[in-house]
Amino acid sequence: MFRHLLWLSAALVLLTGCAATATPTPPPTATPSAARPQPPATEEPGALAAPTNHEQMLARVPALAEREARFQAALASDQPILLSPTADEQQQRAQEIAVASPDVQYFARDAESGQPLRSEILVVRPTLPSDLTETTRACQGQTCYRVEMYNYATNATAVAIVDLAGGRVLEVTFHPNTQPEVPAHLGELALQIALNSPEVAEALGFEPGSDAAGMINVKTALNDSLCERSRHLCVGPSFVVGDRALWAIVDLTDARLVGTRWTSVGGGGAVITEKSLQDAVIMARYCERPNPLARDGWELDFMLTSSDGLQVSDVRYQGKPVLDSAKLVDWHVSYSGTDGFGYSDATGCPMFSTASVVAFDAPYVEEIVEDGQVTGFALSQDFRNELWPQPCNYRYVQRYEFYNDGRFRVGGSVLGQGCGNNGAYRPVVRIALATQADGGQPAQFADWDGQQWRPWSTEQWVLQEETTPVTAEGFQFRIDATNGERYYVEPNRGQLPDGRRGDHAYTFVTVARPGEGDADLLTIGPCCNDGYQQGPEQYMDPPDSLEGQDLVLWYVPQIENDDTPGDEYCWVTTEVVDGELVNQIHPCAFSALFVPASLTSTP
């Protein structure tokens, strides 16, 4: 039911009484309830774990000792890179080709001394169309693999595109201060580290079982630790007890528990609805090929990506190019402004994907109706954890709106509930304006200073605040596009019913460069910064001139959830309606609307 115009719905209801109930997350293995201490009733500052004796942890966790032995053997070899232990035959061949590449090996060694650094292959998967660039077009129609190597010492990732049939590496790109998604076997290792750390049982008041935790392989961070700013690779297994969740922050770089923290997940026991993910169909139809869409004067291609959500590309209106592409690169989810911890979520395909929140069903198109008239269409995608809306499960909607008169909107919604009632969501949206390749003129960007338009000559960013000036029609930005059209940009300032608190967005403008989002991006920023360091700023250091360049607009809203009764926001509650349990969804939407100059009186 939530599909119909998320912008216009203040609260969404999903009935579950007639649906089969999914198997719930198993509860922790517990001592009798009378002997079990209850989680704290109010939020605590959390606890950092005491330094761990590494030898003792190796003795407690055999899988960790085995991995350490493999690391030592790799470091002593000619190819000092730890291979994935779960690879099938083709994946094994792909990673062997990748690690034999001098370019990949270069990134696994110290630049000055040449000594090997701890590096590991974390992701090996078939390439998808969204992975390919002009350099790797040879992969179209043949078997290629994307191999992602993480360097623990430098907190950097090298991505190799491997032509399996040709036995060669086509391209290697290097991504500083970025991390791949964490594979399942490392998530299981993190869980074993947590279960063998006495602080977890002490906080819970009982010894949890190995099936007690969720979110075991989703990246996280915790301030005042080496996880902060993602300098170490960390994950956050969570243990739900009643209406509270205990986070166990595990540092996979140092193989130790960093700390624990309780968050409130609300009461009421949210209900789960069962639905088939139809993974194979979604992969074949929407992940492995682009889908053309032509309607109401608009033409575009759309597809699901590995980890950058629903992407639209080659967007045209009445034959004129409008956007090269648009997609949602990351979801930064932070809890507690003082401790600064949370998740870096990725959304994308349900298989062969690094996304932690996957496509729940196929993308869908629906009419936009205003005052009883069809004025355009919307293209949307629902991403959710399979056990949503249980605590520590997430649900996001990505949405593009295209109007008959040439307006278009890029945005989405958070549908709760997450891992706490003090969450801040910061989706990182990448909007690549149409390029000059079609013979157009260079694009120009400007913002309104309260009196006139201020052209931007270099890469920069701006924060949308309560005092940020906008024109009489609500426009903050102006774009002179390559197609000769002028667009005005209206951010969400609270004028949308379900976006009533506004976006408070950071807006960045950068030069369009290869390797900065033309293909699927890794996590480009830390989960928990509350300032402008959300990832795009790394592409403007130092700032380059925008003159004569193709431009990319990065839009990063800041949305805070709320479980206040009667004023819920980005939240889910449970009610009894007509004798059935109902999930009451309180979404929060974000968006930026692009309006052609011909439709406005703004100068």
Phi, psi and omega in degrees: 000337185287353186293332193277102174050075178302332180296335190250009183247119183281329178210133185250144183239132177240110181283139184232001187295329184266357183265150174293146183271130178289157178294122183286163175300128182300140178287159177300146172293120193236158167282167179308146188301328181293335182262354185269121175296144179274150176296156183300145182282337179235162184296134178254158178290350180087178183221135172274140183286151175291155177306137184261136172286113187299321180296322178295320179295321177299323179290325182285327186241095182303323181297326179290319178296320179295320179294321179297321178295320178293323178297314181298321179294321180294317182296333180271357184264177178286340179238084192281055181230126180285125181275159176292129182278354184253011185289142172277187187299315181289320177297321179298316179296319181297315182288330176294319177296318183295312185288344176279349181288130177301327180294318178293316180297327178301319182283353178262007181232157175293133187295330184268311185270339184078004180288144181292142176247153181298114181224147186214141173281115182258329183227129171224115183209158175298145178290150173247162180305328182289347178277342194271146175237183178301327182291332186249022179298340178299342181283347179294123178085003176219171187278115175230158181232148173257121183243122183247120180251129178254132176259109184294327184289321184256356183053054182221160183231136171250133180244123179247134172259119189249125171275105188292316182294322181276351179062039185219159175265123182275327185202142172231125176242146183246133184234096179291150177055039177224158183224139173292169170292153186272123181291163186299322184291330175283329173298318177295322178295318178299320178297318180296324176297317179296315183294335180261015175253120187299336181297330181290309179297324179296318180291320180286327185089007178199165179275113180285154176274170184288347179256020190267347190248155172239177176055037190286340182236030177257129186296147182211186177203164178211122180299158184066021174223173179287354173286337185305139183058023175058032177290335172241154178278114185230148175231166186228075172306138183236141181243114183270125178231108182063234181258023178233154177232131175263122175268134173245103184278116184248127178269108180281344176289316180260358179055056180206159172284131179270317182181175178232157180202133174271141168228156177274134177247007177084161181259182174100344177061069184307144187268145180259137171254140183267134178207137178291136179282345179049047188304313186297319181293316180298317180299311186293321187270328191237345180256331187263359177199150175286154181242121179284147178218123179231124182194139171053039178088353181259144171226136180198165170248146175222151178198159172272138181258174178295316184212010180247027174069210179271120183252135168251147182214162180047053183277125181230148174234122183050041175086348181268135178294136181243307180231139169288316177191164172209141180197172180245108192285313186215157165243110175268119184239115185243143176237131175071110180295337182275320183270335175059062175229163182167208184231151166253099182272146170238145177244145181174207186294151183280347179225156182049044188225153175262006183287143176265341176236111193257167177299124183277326174210192185284157170301151182223149180246137178217159179284147170260124183244124177233124181053040177081359182247141175284117184246002180167198179218159179236143174245120187228161176216132178261122175245135178201152167292147187298328183263012173304141008258033173298156178307144180065029169234144191239154177215127180231151172236131174255140189213134172240134178242134180233123186256153183299334184268005177103354174288155171210153183230138176242125182186204182175190182214152169255129182250018177068182359259332177076199188252014180180163180265013178232041184271147173237124182255132179227086176288138181255105184259130178250122181237106180268114180293157180305142184271175179274005185297333180274013179090013181279176179270160178300144178280154176228145184234141179212155173238160184271126182261008181105339180234325184203172178278135182250104181295145176263123180261341180228166177298136179195180179222162178213147179257131175280112180243175179300328184266002181296125182289144173225162179288175180301333179266006174090017183269136177257331185230158174228136179234122168268106191276166181294336182277005181089354179272150173252133179240145171249142186247125179249108177284163175287112178250013181110003181282347177271134184305315181266007172241037194294346180261001176078169184269330184047047194274150164271133176240126179244146171234123181231165173285139177286115181232149175300142177083002180244039174120358176292332170245176181307133179262149167283179174300118188260356179210162179288156184291333204236013174287137178257012177248202185284350183283077181251003178123309182298337182297337180292341180271005177230038181236100359278163181295133177260163177290142176268352186297125176072010185256157167283142191243151174237130177257124176252126184239118186236090176293161176232114188233129179251133180279170186203128177251018179298123181306129181087349181222034183295151185207130187052048190215161178230131174239167181238133181228162171260120180232120181053040177078006180241149175280132185232134172275115177266114185262131179242087187283165171226123185257153174227153179187161169229127182258131179253123187238124176298146182300331182295345182261002185231169173254006180292135181291000000 
